[in-house]
Amino acid sequence: MSGYQVVTASVVVPADSGGEVTAVCPAGERILSAMGYFNISFDGRQEELSADGTRAWAHGYNDNTGTSDVLNVDIVCAAVS
């Protein structure tokens, strides 16, 4: 395995709404780990990885009343031989 990098993707999720965000590894790299989270809320979220190991999705529902939040997904990518 050579060097690694963190790729982050984010989306604003309005109050009382669901959202989804996708992060993709650069060409030739695969995901080593993935984590989804909201900036403010501790509301539940779910992460999924693609079968080929190149992208991850985070799904979540912002249960905050009257406050938008940001749903993020961070992935660690590396060239794996």
C-alpha positions, 0 to 999 in steps of 0.5 A: 500500500502506498500513501493515503488521502482523506476525501470529504464530501458534505451536503446541507440537510434541512430540518426534519429532512433526510439527505445523502452524500457521496465521496469517491476515491481518486482513480486507482485507489480504494477505500480503507475506511469510511465515516458519516456524521452530522456537524451539529446533531447526533441523529442516526446515519448510515454508511454504505460502501460500493462493491468495488470499494471506490465510493461511500455514501452516508444517509441521514435524517436531520431531526432538528426542528427549524435548524439545517445541519451538514451531513458529511462522509469522510473516506480514507483512500489508498492505492492497494496492490 
